[in-house]
Amino acid sequence: MDIQTLTTFFMWCTIMNGALLVLWTIMLILAPDLIYRTHHKLFPIPRETFDIVIYAFLGLFKIVFLVFNVAPYVALLIVG
């Protein structure tokens, strides 16, 4: 694979995962009760525990997104 192909790949990975992160964040801001009720039917946990778990996953996803999508894309832009 050449650098241009890898750069394009990481660009689209960054766009798609960034859009997913933004969508997830917007849904948590606009409809937290709907998300909780939906998940509560499958996993009967208290609201406080749900908030901690969902925000922990959001933070983990953000870190993984930055490390495995944005950082390689920026590095390839610098090298290319």
N, C-alpha and C positions, 0 to 999 in steps of 0.2 A: 504494500500500500504506500502511496506517496503522501506527502504532507498535506496537499490540497484535499485529498479524499478524507483524511483524518480530521482536518479542520472543518470540513463540511459536516462530517458525522457528529463531531462534538458540538457544532453550532446548533444542529437540529435537536440533539439530546438536551442541550441547555434550554432551547426554546420550549420544548415539550414539557420537560420537568419543571421549568420555571412557571409555565402556565398552570401546571398541576398544583404547584405550591401556592400560587396566587389564588386559584379557585378554592383550594382547601381553606386558606386563610379567610377569604371573603365569606365562605359558607359558615365558618366558625363565628365570624363577627355578626353576620346577618340572621342566622337561624340556629343558634346554639341549642335551643329547646327541641327543635325538630330533629336535629342530629342525635341528641341525647335520647329522645323517645324512641327513635328508630333502633339505636343500638341497645337500649334497655330491654327491648323485647327479646333480643338474642342473648344478652349478657346482663343479668340483673345485678348491677353494681350501684352503689350510691353515687349521687351526682358529684360529690367532691372527688371521689376516686376517679370517676370518668373524666373530669376536667384535668386532673393531674396527668392521667395516662394520655389523653388526646393532645395536650400541649407538649408533653414529653416527646411523643411521636412527631409532632410538628417541628420541634426543635431538632430532633435527630435527622429528620428528612432534610431540613435546611442545611445542616452541617454536611451531610452526605452529598447533597446537591452542589454545594460550593466546592467540596474537595474533589468529587469525581466527575463533575460536569464543567463548572466554570473555570477552575484552575487549569485543567488540561487544554481547554479551548483558548484561554488567554496565553498559555505557554506556547501553543502552536501558532497563534497569531504573532507572537514575538519572534519565534524562530523562523517562521515563513516569511 
